[in-house]
Amino acid sequence: MLCEESRGQRSFNRTKKQFGKDTAVQGTNDSSIVSKCSAAARGYFQDDFLKRFVIKTARRAPLINRGYYIRAKAVDHCLREFLQRTQSCTRRQLLSLGAGFDSLYFRLKAGGELGGAVVFEVDFPDVAQRKAALINRDPVLREILGTTESAAPPHSPLVLSSADYRLVGVDLKALGGLESALREAGLQTSAPTLLLSEVVLTYMDNTRSEALIQWASALFPSSVFVMYEQLRPHDPFGRVMQQHFLQLNSTLHALSRYPDKQTQRQRFLDRGWEECVCLDMNHFYFEFLSEEERSRVERLEPFDEYEEWHLKCSHYFILAASKGELKHQPLICPPCESPVPALVPVLFSQLLPVSVVPMEPEGAGLGCTDLSGSGLGCTGLAGFGLGCAALRPGSAVLVSGGAGRHGRGDQTRVLIRDKAVWRCACPRSTEWGGRMFHTVTPVPGQRCVVFGGRTSPLRPATSLLSVSWDPTTPTDPRLSVSELNCTGTAPRPRWRHSATLLTFRGESYLFVFGGSSIEEQALQDWHFLKLEENTWTQVPVGGAVPEPRHSHSACPYAGGLVIAGGLGGQTPLGSTVLLRPAQSGFRWHELKTDPPIIPRYSHTAHVIGDQLVLVGGVWIQADGVPGVAVINLTTGGSREYSIDTAAVPWPLMLHSHSSELLDGGREVLLIGGGGNCFSFGTHLNPQPVTLDLSPALD
């Protein structure tokens, strides 16, 4: 008797647990439809019907609007291709699995694009009932739907039915009930059919989703299965993405078994589908959208979250598997020549280890000595878009500005090294306004020059600052900040630029190159600030002008400098450009690297001897994340290395970070980094780490 009760209790607990998971999954529909509605309201795509399924609208961040835009464009592309290629068929069907409150049917019907196709939508019974109630209460939706058929029998899964629309409430995990419900709703398995799954199957355990994929291939002899879902769970962004859905009680089951495009393709080919194409959303964006359309979208809202945009796109894919008569008519047909061809880095076997920086006091995470009198302690080392500069090479680093969890920071911090331990000090009265993506450049005279940055994409910083320090008080940093009043023609305000110390004819100059401005996403101009006179002046520069770029790196080298990478008009750059001294000034020279480095941006860089070291960044043409690239500046030879992050207990995001050389260039101190991970929350590296370069330099 006790054994029977125990089995019964376990069964009840399993049912209760599954109900909780199903409810959580249903909640993703409510969030998703609000985000789609926000993107439509901002003009990313045309859809007048989404708002009719939303009780309360909300304006999402530009990053989320873009994310839902590219999702909508990819799905819409596949739908239109299918309808066009089957227009001669007397009957064709769209079967949306886990449709939620999507407006697909109403959008196509109102636009005259349905072309006689019948739309079947399936979701949990509760979701289907809610959707039916919304449709029945809305006169516009009812008019488009037309005459509805007589009520179905009690307890029938067919919730709403018209001549070309069937709404079915059934759990997708129960395949027998699903097929029975669809047949009752009038589905004809012999007709060409497009099955659509937008982030649905991944919420099912793999055994059930695999069974559904195989069931679909067996049931529909002429069909295509379109799926939009996540991939790449093991890199830092992927780990944050997974954790987000775990916290929502909506585990992404498919990621563990199908982590990349290759395994996703095989997932379908092994289950009866004859052809399968899979693209991540970066490739879809650049290969299937015209430059005119991309430019239109990029002008809709002020935007400066390029890293997070490209990372989001690299972690989602659109897939189209086909069979039967549709096998030779792929809905996704990539161009022969891609503007972002897939690349595979040739990685050296050595791994470069990363270690968490020991901070004082012990166990406090970010140790802090508060010298500001505010009582707030030292905050802001966990942030992105910080400005950093060495006050004393290897032992004291100035950290300023940036953005953290609570917005932009206006506090200045100094990291001080005492033997093997670092502490963070907050100097008195050194706030100069919250700016990010600015530069802090050490110059002669125990001072730094702060140039550029922004508070928002519409509010660039306009002041040029001088920050000086007293080297006689190493344990109690005392900084003074003053605004520089410069003569000459100043550069337009900008951020994500570079500012490098150069010497010309025995005098010191600050050389500013590239960046972003309100007017232009990527700049290619340069400017010389004569530091002794605080004068913007001209110095002759010859040679081919480098491409416009921002988020690049620039380092002093051989009397000039070297610029690497960056984000161009829309895509990352892989060029390495030298500015070399010439008889009357300087001259640009492009360095050809062999093998060519994979284009990247939002990295940091350092010159060690004749080697340029690039650390981290974002790329879109290769899997994984950039580690370290080493370029020989005399021969052009290049090497790529992966970073070993096993000793770091959090996902280490190496973009929008800062770095400083330590120990004669064998080690790099990495500060800050991370950003807003789409709708998954903000992830910031909580404290500095050190990167050992020795294996790459020996």
C-alpha positions as CSV (number, residue, x, y, z in Angstrom):
1,M,0.0,0.0,0.0
2,L,2.8,2.4,0.9
3,C,4.6,1.5,-2.3
4,E,1.5,2.3,-4.4
5,E,1.2,5.7,-2.5
6,S,4.8,6.4,-3.1
7,R,4.5,5.7,-6.8
8,G,1.4,7.9,-6.9
9,Q,3.1,10.8,-5.1
10,R,6.1,10.6,-7.4
11,S,3.8,10.6,-10.4
12,F,1.9,13.6,-9.0
13,N,5.3,15.4,-8.4
14,R,6.4,14.8,-11.9
15,T,3.1,16.1,-13.3
16,K,3.3,19.2,-11.1
17,K,6.9,19.8,-12.2
18,Q,6.0,19.4,-15.9
19,F,3.0,21.7,-15.4
20,G,5.3,24.4,-13.9
21,K,7.7,24.0,-16.9
22,D,4.9,24.2,-19.4
23,T,3.5,27.4,-17.7
24,A,7.0,28.9,-17.9
25,V,7.3,28.1,-21.6
26,Q,3.9,29.7,-22.2
27,G,5.2,32.8,-20.4
28,T,7.8,33.2,-23.1
29,N,5.0,33.8,-25.6
30,D,3.7,36.8,-23.7
31,S,7.2,38.4,-23.5
32,S,7.9,37.6,-27.1
33,I,4.8,39.1,-28.5
34,V,5.4,42.4,-26.6
35,S,8.9,42.5,-28.1
36,K,7.6,41.9,-31.6
37,C,5.0,44.6,-31.1
38,S,7.7,47.0,-30.0
39,A,9.9,46.3,-33.1
40,A,6.9,46.8,-35.4
41,A,5.9,50.1,-33.7
42,R,9.4,51.5,-34.3
43,G,9.2,50.7,-38.0
44,Y,11.5,47.7,-38.2
45,F,8.8,45.7,-40.1
46,Q,5.2,46.2,-41.0
47,D,2.6,44.4,-38.9
48,D,-0.6,46.1,-37.8
49,F,-2.0,43.1,-36.1
50,L,0.5,42.3,-33.3
51,K,-0.8,45.0,-31.1
52,R,-4.2,43.4,-31.1
53,F,-2.8,40.5,-29.2
54,V,-1.0,42.6,-26.6
55,I,-2.8,43.9,-23.5
56,K,-0.1,46.4,-22.6
57,T,2.6,47.5,-25.0
58,A,6.1,48.4,-24.0
59,R,9.0,50.0,-25.8
60,R,12.0,47.7,-25.9
61,A,15.6,48.7,-26.2
62,P,17.0,49.1,-29.7
63,L,19.1,45.9,-29.3
64,I,16.0,43.9,-28.6
65,N,14.1,45.6,-31.4
66,R,16.8,44.6,-33.8
67,G,16.9,41.1,-32.5
68,Y,13.2,40.5,-33.1
69,Y,13.5,42.3,-36.5
70,I,16.0,39.8,-37.8
71,R,14.0,36.9,-36.5
72,A,10.9,38.2,-38.3
73,K,12.8,38.8,-41.5
74,A,14.2,35.3,-41.5
75,V,10.9,33.6,-40.9
76,D,9.1,35.9,-43.3
77,H,11.7,35.1,-46.0
78,C,11.0,31.4,-45.7
79,L,7.2,31.8,-45.7
80,R,7.3,33.9,-48.8
81,E,9.6,31.6,-50.7
82,F,7.4,28.7,-49.9
83,L,4.2,30.4,-51.0
84,Q,5.9,31.6,-54.2
85,R,7.3,28.1,-55.1
86,T,4.0,26.3,-54.4
87,Q,1.6,28.9,-56.0
88,S,0.7,26.5,-58.7
89,C,-0.5,23.8,-56.2
90,T,-4.2,23.5,-55.7
91,R,-3.7,23.1,-51.9
92,R,-0.8,24.1,-49.7
93,Q,-0.5,24.4,-45.9
94,L,1.3,26.4,-43.2
95,L,1.6,24.5,-39.9
96,S,2.9,26.7,-37.1
97,L,4.0,24.6,-34.1
98,G,3.9,26.6,-30.8
99,A,2.4,29.5,-32.6
100,G,1.6,31.6,-29.5
101,F,0.0,34.9,-30.3
102,D,1.8,35.3,-33.6
103,S,-0.1,37.3,-36.3
104,L,1.2,35.3,-39.3
105,Y,-2.2,34.4,-40.7
106,F,-3.7,37.9,-40.4
107,R,-0.6,39.6,-41.8
108,L,-0.6,37.3,-44.9
109,K,-4.3,37.3,-45.4
110,A,-4.7,41.1,-45.1
111,G,-1.8,41.6,-47.5
112,G,-3.3,39.3,-50.1
113,E,-0.3,37.0,-49.9
114,L,-1.9,33.8,-48.5
115,G,-2.9,32.7,-52.0
116,G,-5.4,30.1,-50.9
117,A,-3.1,28.4,-48.4
118,V,-4.6,27.1,-45.2
119,V,-2.9,28.0,-41.9
120,F,-2.9,25.6,-39.0
121,E,-1.7,27.0,-35.6
122,V,-0.9,24.7,-32.7
123,D,-0.2,25.6,-29.1
124,F,-1.0,24.6,-25.5
125,P,-4.8,24.5,-25.0
126,D,-4.7,27.5,-22.6
127,V,-2.7,29.6,-25.1
128,A,-5.0,28.6,-27.9
129,Q,-8.1,29.5,-25.9
130,R,-6.7,32.9,-24.9
131,K,-5.8,33.6,-28.6
132,A,-9.3,32.6,-29.7
133,A,-10.9,34.9,-27.2
134,L,-8.7,37.8,-28.4
135,I,-9.6,37.2,-32.0
136,N,-13.4,36.8,-31.2
137,R,-13.4,40.1,-29.3
138,D,-11.6,42.1,-32.1
139,P,-13.8,43.2,-35.0
140,V,-10.8,43.8,-37.3
141,L,-9.5,40.3,-36.7
142,R,-12.9,38.7,-37.1
143,E,-13.5,40.5,-40.4
144,I,-10.2,39.2,-41.8
145,L,-10.9,35.7,-40.5
146,G,-14.3,35.6,-42.2
147,T,-17.1,33.2,-41.5
148,T,-16.2,30.8,-38.8
149,E,-17.3,27.2,-38.9
150,S,-19.8,25.8,-36.4
151,A,-18.5,25.2,-32.9
152,A,-16.6,22.0,-32.4
153,P,-17.8,19.3,-30.0
154,P,-17.1,19.8,-26.3
155,H,-13.5,19.1,-25.4
156,S,-12.4,19.2,-29.0
157,P,-8.9,20.5,-29.6
158,L,-10.1,22.6,-32.5
159,V,-10.6,26.0,-30.9
160,L,-11.3,28.2,-33.9
161,S,-11.9,27.4,-37.5
162,S,-12.6,29.2,-40.8
163,A,-12.1,28.4,-44.4
164,D,-8.4,29.0,-44.3
165,Y,-7.5,29.1,-40.6
166,R,-7.5,26.5,-37.9
167,L,-6.4,27.1,-34.3
168,V,-5.7,23.9,-32.4
169,G,-5.1,23.5,-28.7
170,V,-2.9,20.5,-28.0
171,D,0.4,19.6,-26.3
172,L,3.1,19.1,-29.0
173,K,4.7,16.4,-26.8
174,A,1.7,14.1,-27.3
175,L,2.3,13.2,-31.0
176,G,-0.7,10.8,-31.2
177,G,-3.0,13.5,-29.9
178,L,-1.4,16.1,-32.2
179,E,-1.9,14.1,-35.4
180,S,-5.4,13.2,-34.4
181,A,-6.3,16.9,-33.7
182,L,-4.7,18.1,-37.0
183,R,-6.6,15.5,-39.0
184,E,-9.8,16.5,-37.3
185,A,-9.0,20.1,-38.2
186,G,-8.8,19.2,-41.9
187,L,-5.0,18.8,-42.4
188,Q,-4.2,17.0,-45.7
189,T,-0.8,15.3,-45.3
190,S,-0.4,14.9,-49.1
191,A,-0.4,18.7,-49.7
192,P,2.8,20.6,-49.8
193,T,3.3,21.8,-46.2
194,L,5.6,24.2,-44.4
195,L,6.1,23.5,-40.7
196,L,7.3,26.4,-38.6
197,S,8.9,26.3,-35.2
198,E,10.2,29.5,-33.6
199,V,12.1,28.7,-30.4
200,V,9.7,25.9,-29.6
201,L,11.3,22.5,-29.9
202,T,14.3,23.4,-27.7
203,Y,11.9,23.7,-24.7
204,M,11.0,20.0,-25.2
205,D,13.3,17.2,-24.0
206,N,15.4,15.9,-26.8
207,T,13.7,12.5,-27.1
208,R,10.4,14.3,-27.7
209,S,11.6,16.9,-30.1
210,E,13.5,14.3,-32.1
211,A,10.4,12.2,-32.3
212,L,8.4,15.2,-33.6
213,I,11.0,15.9,-36.3
214,Q,10.8,12.3,-37.4
215,W,7.0,12.2,-37.2
216,A,6.8,15.3,-39.5
217,S,9.1,13.8,-42.1
218,A,7.1,10.6,-42.2
219,L,3.7,12.3,-42.3
220,F,4.3,14.9,-45.0
221,P,5.8,13.5,-48.2
222,S,6.3,17.0,-49.7
223,S,7.3,19.4,-47.0
224,V,9.8,21.8,-45.5
225,F,10.5,22.3,-41.8
226,V,11.6,25.9,-40.9
227,M,13.1,26.4,-37.4
228,Y,14.5,29.4,-35.6
229,E,16.5,28.5,-32.5
230,Q,19.6,29.1,-30.4
231,L,23.1,27.6,-30.8
232,R,26.7,27.9,-29.4
233,P,26.0,27.3,-25.7
234,H,29.6,27.0,-24.5
235,D,31.1,30.4,-25.1
236,P,30.5,33.2,-22.6
237,F,27.4,34.6,-24.3
238,G,26.0,31.2,-24.7
239,R,26.5,30.4,-21.0
240,V,24.7,33.6,-20.0
241,M,21.9,32.8,-22.4
242,Q,21.5,29.3,-20.9
243,Q,21.5,30.6,-17.4
244,H,18.8,33.1,-18.3
245,F,16.4,30.4,-19.5
246,L,17.2,28.2,-16.6
247,Q,16.2,30.9,-14.2
248,L,12.9,31.1,-16.1
249,N,12.4,27.4,-15.6
250,S,12.6,27.1,-19.4
251,T,15.7,24.9,-20.1
252,L,17.0,25.0,-23.7
253,H,17.3,21.2,-24.0
254,A,18.5,21.1,-27.6
255,L,21.7,23.0,-27.0
256,S,23.4,20.2,-25.1
257,R,23.0,17.7,-28.0
258,Y,22.9,20.1,-30.9
259,P,25.3,23.0,-30.1
260,D,26.2,24.2,-33.6
261,K,24.9,24.4,-37.2
262,Q,26.5,21.1,-38.3
263,T,24.8,19.1,-35.6
264,Q,21.5,20.9,-36.1
265,R,21.6,19.9,-39.8
266,Q,22.4,16.3,-38.9
267,R,19.5,16.3,-36.4
268,F,17.1,16.6,-39.4
269,L,19.0,14.6,-42.0
270,D,19.1,11.6,-39.5
271,R,15.3,11.8,-39.2
272,G,14.1,11.5,-42.7
273,W,14.7,15.0,-44.1
274,E,16.6,14.9,-47.4
275,E,18.1,18.4,-47.5
276,C,18.9,20.9,-44.8
277,V,20.4,24.4,-44.8
278,C,21.3,26.2,-41.6
279,L,22.6,29.8,-41.2
280,D,23.3,31.9,-38.2
281,M,21.7,35.3,-38.2
282,N,24.8,37.3,-38.9
283,H,25.1,35.5,-42.2
284,F,21.4,35.8,-42.9
285,Y,21.6,39.6,-42.2
286,F,24.5,40.2,-44.6
287,E,23.6,37.6,-47.3
288,F,19.9,37.9,-47.6
289,L,19.2,41.6,-46.8
290,S,20.1,44.3,-49.3
291,E,22.5,47.0,-48.2
292,E,19.7,49.5,-48.7
293,E,17.5,47.5,-46.2
294,R,20.3,47.2,-43.7
295,S,21.0,50.9,-43.9
296,R,17.3,51.7,-43.4
297,V,17.2,49.5,-40.2
298,E,20.4,51.0,-38.8
299,R,19.0,54.5,-39.1
300,L,15.7,53.8,-37.2
301,E,17.1,54.3,-33.7
302,P,20.3,55.6,-32.1
303,F,22.4,52.5,-31.6
304,D,25.8,51.7,-30.1
305,E,25.5,48.0,-29.0
306,Y,27.3,46.5,-31.9
307,E,29.1,43.8,-29.9
308,E,25.9,42.5,-28.3
309,W,24.0,42.7,-31.7
310,H,26.6,40.5,-33.5
311,L,26.8,38.1,-30.5
312,K,23.1,37.7,-30.4
313,C,23.0,37.0,-34.2
314,S,25.8,34.4,-33.8
315,H,23.8,32.6,-31.2
316,Y,20.6,32.1,-33.2
317,F,20.0,30.3,-36.5
318,I,17.4,29.8,-39.2
319,L,17.1,26.3,-40.6
320,A,15.1,24.9,-43.5
321,A,14.9,21.1,-44.0
322,S,13.1,19.8,-47.0
323,K,12.0,16.5,-48.7
324,G,10.0,15.2,-51.6
325,E,9.1,17.7,-54.3
326,L,10.4,20.6,-52.3
327,K,13.8,19.0,-51.9
328,H,15.3,20.8,-54.8
329,Q,13.8,24.1,-54.1
330,P,15.7,25.3,-51.0
331,L,14.1,28.2,-49.2
332,I,17.5,29.4,-48.0
333,C,20.0,29.6,-50.8
334,P,23.2,31.5,-49.8
335,P,24.9,33.5,-52.5
336,C,28.0,32.1,-54.2
337,E,30.1,35.0,-52.8
338,S,29.3,36.0,-49.3
339,P,30.2,39.5,-47.9
340,V,31.1,37.6,-44.7
341,P,32.5,34.3,-45.8
342,A,32.9,31.7,-43.1
343,L,36.5,31.4,-41.8
344,V,38.3,28.9,-39.6
345,P,41.1,30.2,-37.5
346,V,44.3,28.1,-37.5
347,L,44.9,27.8,-33.8
348,F,48.3,27.0,-32.2
349,S,48.2,24.2,-29.7
350,Q,49.4,26.3,-26.7
351,L,46.6,27.7,-24.5
352,L,47.1,31.1,-22.9
353,P,46.0,30.8,-19.2
354,V,43.9,33.5,-17.5
355,S,43.9,34.0,-13.7
356,V,41.7,36.0,-11.4
357,V,43.6,39.0,-9.9
358,P,43.9,38.7,-6.1
359,M,42.4,41.7,-4.5
360,E,42.7,43.2,-1.1
361,P,41.1,42.8,1.4
362,E,41.0,39.0,1.3
363,G,37.6,37.6,0.3
364,A,36.0,41.0,-0.5
365,G,36.0,40.5,-4.3
366,L,36.9,44.0,-5.3
367,G,39.0,45.3,-2.4
368,C,38.7,49.0,-2.0
369,T,40.2,51.9,-0.1
370,D,37.8,54.8,-0.3
371,L,39.7,58.1,-0.4
372,S,36.8,60.1,-1.9
373,G,35.0,60.8,1.4
374,S,31.7,59.5,-0.2
375,G,31.5,56.4,1.8
376,L,30.4,54.5,-1.3
377,G,33.6,52.5,-1.6
378,C,35.3,51.7,-5.0
379,T,32.8,50.7,-7.6
380,G,32.9,50.5,-11.3
381,L,35.6,48.0,-12.1
382,A,32.8,45.8,-13.4
383,G,31.8,47.7,-16.5
384,F,32.3,48.1,-20.2
385,G,33.6,51.0,-22.3
386,L,36.0,52.0,-19.5
387,G,39.0,54.3,-20.1
388,C,42.3,53.0,-18.6
389,A,45.9,54.2,-18.5
390,A,49.0,53.2,-16.6
391,L,50.1,55.8,-14.1
392,R,53.1,53.7,-13.2
393,P,53.7,50.8,-15.6
394,G,53.0,47.5,-14.0
395,S,51.9,48.9,-10.6
396,A,49.2,51.6,-10.9
397,V,46.4,51.8,-13.4
398,L,43.9,54.6,-13.7
399,V,40.3,53.4,-14.5
400,S,37.6,55.9,-15.5
401,G,34.0,56.1,-16.7
402,G,32.3,53.2,-18.5
403,A,28.9,51.7,-17.9
404,G,27.9,49.2,-15.3
405,R,24.7,47.7,-13.9
406,H,23.5,51.0,-12.6
407,G,24.3,53.1,-15.7
408,R,27.3,55.2,-16.6
409,G,29.9,55.7,-14.0
410,D,31.5,59.1,-13.2
411,Q,33.9,57.8,-10.6
412,T,37.6,57.5,-11.0
413,R,39.5,54.5,-9.6
414,V,43.1,53.6,-9.3
415,L,44.3,50.0,-9.2
416,I,47.5,49.7,-7.1
417,R,49.7,46.7,-7.0
418,D,51.5,45.7,-3.8
419,K,53.6,42.7,-4.6
420,A,51.2,40.0,-5.7
421,V,48.0,41.7,-4.4
422,W,46.1,44.6,-5.9
423,R,43.8,47.0,-4.2
424,C,41.4,49.6,-5.6
425,A,41.6,53.2,-4.4
426,C,39.0,56.0,-5.1
427,P,40.8,59.3,-5.2
428,R,39.2,62.5,-4.0
429,S,37.3,64.9,-6.2
430,T,38.2,63.4,-9.6
431,E,34.7,62.9,-11.1
432,W,34.5,64.4,-14.6
433,G,31.1,63.2,-15.8
434,G,29.9,59.8,-16.9
435,R,31.5,59.1,-20.3
436,M,32.2,55.7,-22.0
437,F,34.2,54.5,-25.0
438,H,36.6,57.4,-24.4
439,T,40.4,57.3,-24.4
440,V,42.8,58.0,-21.6
441,T,46.4,58.4,-23.0
442,P,49.5,58.8,-20.8
443,V,51.6,61.8,-22.1
444,P,54.8,63.4,-20.8
445,G,54.6,65.4,-17.5
446,Q,53.0,62.8,-15.2
447,R,49.6,63.2,-16.7
448,C,47.0,61.7,-19.0
449,V,44.8,63.3,-21.7
450,V,41.1,62.2,-21.7
451,F,39.5,62.6,-25.2
452,G,36.0,61.8,-26.5
453,G,33.5,59.3,-25.3
454,R,29.8,59.7,-24.9
455,T,27.0,59.5,-22.4
456,S,24.5,58.3,-25.0
457,P,24.7,57.8,-28.8
458,L,23.1,61.3,-29.1
459,R,25.3,63.0,-26.4
460,P,29.0,62.8,-27.1
461,A,31.5,64.3,-24.7
462,T,32.9,67.6,-25.9
463,S,35.5,68.5,-23.2
464,L,39.2,67.6,-23.4
465,L,40.7,66.9,-20.0
466,S,44.1,66.7,-18.5
467,V,44.5,64.4,-15.5
468,S,47.7,64.7,-13.5
469,W,48.9,62.8,-10.5
470,D,51.5,63.1,-7.7
471,P,54.0,60.3,-8.1
472,T,55.4,60.9,-4.5
473,T,52.3,59.4,-2.9
474,P,52.1,55.9,-4.5
475,T,49.8,54.4,-1.9
476,D,47.5,57.5,-1.7
477,P,46.9,58.5,-5.3
478,R,46.1,62.2,-5.6
479,L,44.7,63.3,-9.0
480,S,43.8,66.7,-10.3
481,V,41.6,67.2,-13.3
482,S,41.4,70.3,-15.5
483,E,39.8,71.1,-18.9
484,L,42.2,71.9,-21.7
485,N,41.3,74.9,-23.8
486,C,42.8,74.2,-27.2
487,T,43.3,76.3,-30.2
488,G,43.0,75.2,-33.9
489,T,40.2,73.2,-35.5
490,A,39.1,70.5,-33.1
491,P,37.8,67.1,-34.3
492,R,34.1,66.5,-34.3
493,P,33.0,64.8,-31.0
494,R,33.4,61.1,-31.2
495,W,33.7,57.8,-29.3
496,R,35.1,54.3,-30.0
497,H,38.2,56.1,-31.5
498,S,41.9,55.7,-30.8
499,A,44.2,58.4,-29.3
500,T,47.9,57.6,-29.4
501,L,51.1,59.5,-28.3
502,L,53.4,60.3,-31.2
503,T,56.6,62.3,-31.5
504,F,57.3,64.4,-34.5
505,R,60.4,66.6,-34.9
506,G,61.1,66.2,-31.2
507,E,57.6,67.4,-30.1
508,S,54.8,65.3,-28.6
509,Y,51.4,64.9,-30.3
510,L,48.2,63.2,-29.5
511,F,47.1,61.4,-32.7
512,V,43.3,60.8,-32.9
513,F,41.9,58.4,-35.5
514,G,38.5,57.1,-36.5
515,G,35.6,56.4,-34.1
516,S,31.9,56.9,-34.2
517,S,29.9,60.2,-34.2
518,I,26.3,61.2,-34.2
519,E,26.5,61.8,-38.0
520,E,28.6,58.8,-39.1
521,Q,28.9,55.2,-37.7
522,A,32.5,54.9,-38.8
523,L,35.0,57.7,-39.3
524,Q,38.3,57.7,-41.1
525,D,39.7,61.1,-40.3
526,W,42.7,61.8,-38.1
527,H,43.9,64.8,-36.1
528,F,47.1,65.9,-34.4
529,L,47.1,67.7,-31.0
530,K,50.4,69.4,-30.3
531,L,50.6,68.8,-26.5
532,E,53.1,71.5,-25.6
533,E,50.9,74.2,-27.0
534,N,47.4,72.5,-26.7
535,T,46.9,73.2,-30.4
536,W,45.1,71.1,-33.0
537,T,47.4,71.3,-36.0
538,Q,48.2,69.6,-39.3
539,V,51.1,67.3,-40.0
540,P,51.6,65.9,-43.6
541,V,50.4,62.3,-44.0
542,G,50.6,60.4,-47.3
543,G,49.7,57.0,-48.5
544,A,46.4,55.2,-49.0
545,V,43.9,56.3,-46.3
546,P,42.7,53.4,-44.1
547,E,39.1,52.3,-44.2
548,P,36.6,54.1,-41.9
549,R,36.4,52.2,-38.6
550,H,35.7,52.3,-34.9
551,S,36.4,50.0,-32.0
552,H,39.8,49.4,-33.4
553,S,43.2,49.3,-31.7
554,A,46.1,51.7,-32.1
555,C,49.6,51.3,-30.5
556,P,52.8,53.3,-30.8
557,Y,55.4,51.5,-32.9
558,A,58.7,52.5,-34.5
559,G,58.2,56.2,-34.3
560,G,54.7,55.9,-35.6
561,L,51.8,53.6,-34.8
562,V,50.0,50.4,-35.8
563,I,46.2,50.2,-36.2
564,A,44.4,46.8,-36.3
565,G,40.9,45.6,-36.9
566,G,37.8,47.6,-36.0
567,L,34.2,47.7,-37.2
568,G,33.9,49.3,-40.7
569,G,30.7,50.5,-42.2
570,Q,28.8,47.3,-41.2
571,T,31.3,44.5,-41.0
572,P,34.5,43.8,-38.9
573,L,37.9,44.6,-40.5
574,G,41.0,42.4,-40.6
575,S,43.5,45.0,-41.9
576,T,46.7,46.0,-40.1
577,V,47.9,49.5,-41.0
578,L,51.2,51.1,-40.1
579,L,51.7,54.9,-39.8
580,R,55.4,55.3,-40.4
581,P,57.6,58.4,-40.1
582,A,58.4,60.0,-43.4
583,Q,60.7,62.9,-44.3
584,S,58.0,65.5,-44.0
585,G,55.6,63.8,-41.7
586,F,54.1,60.3,-41.8
587,R,52.9,57.8,-44.4
588,W,50.2,55.0,-44.3
589,H,51.3,51.4,-45.2
590,E,49.1,48.4,-45.0
591,L,50.8,45.3,-43.6
592,K,49.7,42.0,-45.3
593,T,49.4,39.3,-42.7
594,D,50.0,35.6,-43.4
595,P,47.7,33.9,-42.7
596,P,45.2,36.8,-42.8
597,I,43.9,37.5,-39.3
598,I,40.1,36.9,-38.9
599,P,38.4,40.3,-38.9
600,R,37.5,41.5,-35.4
601,Y,36.8,44.6,-33.3
602,S,36.3,45.7,-29.7
603,H,39.6,44.1,-28.8
604,T,42.7,45.6,-27.1
605,A,46.2,45.5,-28.4
606,H,49.9,45.9,-27.3
607,V,53.2,46.0,-29.1
608,I,55.9,43.9,-27.5
609,G,59.2,44.3,-29.5
610,D,58.2,43.8,-33.1
611,Q,55.1,41.8,-32.3
612,L,51.5,43.2,-32.1
613,V,49.3,41.3,-29.7
614,L,45.5,41.5,-30.1
615,V,43.4,40.4,-27.1
616,G,39.8,39.3,-27.3
617,G,37.2,41.2,-29.4
618,V,34.2,40.2,-31.5
619,W,34.2,38.4,-34.8
620,I,31.3,37.2,-37.0
621,Q,33.0,35.0,-39.6
622,A,34.3,32.2,-37.3
623,D,32.8,30.1,-34.5
624,G,33.9,30.6,-30.9
625,V,35.3,33.9,-29.7
626,P,38.6,35.5,-30.5
627,G,41.5,34.7,-28.1
628,V,44.8,36.2,-28.8
629,A,46.4,37.0,-32.2
630,V,50.1,37.7,-32.5
631,I,51.3,39.5,-35.6
632,N,55.0,40.0,-36.5
633,L,55.2,43.6,-37.6
634,T,58.3,43.0,-39.7
635,T,57.3,39.9,-41.6
636,G,53.5,39.9,-41.4
637,G,53.4,36.4,-40.0
638,S,50.4,35.8,-37.7
639,R,49.4,33.3,-35.1
640,E,46.1,32.7,-33.3
641,Y,45.8,31.3,-29.8
642,S,42.9,30.2,-27.6
643,I,42.6,31.4,-24.0
644,D,42.3,28.9,-21.2
645,T,39.6,30.3,-18.8
646,A,39.3,27.2,-16.6
647,A,40.6,29.2,-13.5
648,V,37.9,31.9,-14.0
649,P,34.6,31.0,-12.3
650,W,32.4,33.3,-14.4
651,P,31.8,33.6,-18.2
652,L,34.8,35.8,-19.3
653,M,33.7,38.2,-21.9
654,L,36.6,39.9,-23.6
655,H,35.0,42.7,-25.6
656,S,34.5,46.3,-24.6
657,H,37.3,45.8,-22.0
658,S,40.6,47.5,-21.3
659,S,44.0,46.1,-20.8
660,E,47.5,47.1,-19.6
661,L,50.9,45.3,-19.9
662,L,52.6,43.9,-16.8
663,D,55.9,42.3,-16.0
664,G,57.8,43.5,-19.1
665,G,55.1,42.4,-21.5
666,R,54.8,38.8,-20.5
667,E,51.4,39.4,-18.8
668,V,48.4,41.5,-19.5
669,L,46.0,42.9,-16.9
670,L,42.4,42.8,-18.3
671,I,39.9,45.2,-16.7
672,G,36.1,45.3,-17.3
673,G,34.4,43.9,-20.3
674,G,30.9,42.4,-21.1
675,G,27.7,44.2,-21.9
676,N,24.0,43.8,-22.3
677,C,23.3,40.2,-23.5
678,F,20.2,40.8,-25.6
679,S,17.2,40.2,-23.4
680,F,19.1,37.8,-21.1
681,G,20.4,40.6,-18.8
682,T,23.7,42.4,-18.4
683,H,26.8,40.4,-17.8
684,L,30.0,42.1,-16.6
685,N,33.3,40.6,-15.7
686,P,33.2,41.2,-11.9
687,Q,36.9,41.8,-11.3
688,P,40.2,42.0,-13.2
689,V,42.1,39.0,-14.5
690,T,45.6,38.5,-15.8
691,L,46.5,36.8,-19.1
692,D,49.8,35.0,-19.5
693,L,51.3,35.7,-22.9
694,S,54.5,33.7,-22.3
695,P,53.5,30.7,-24.5
696,A,52.8,33.0,-27.4
697,L,56.0,35.0,-27.1
698,D,58.6,32.2,-26.5
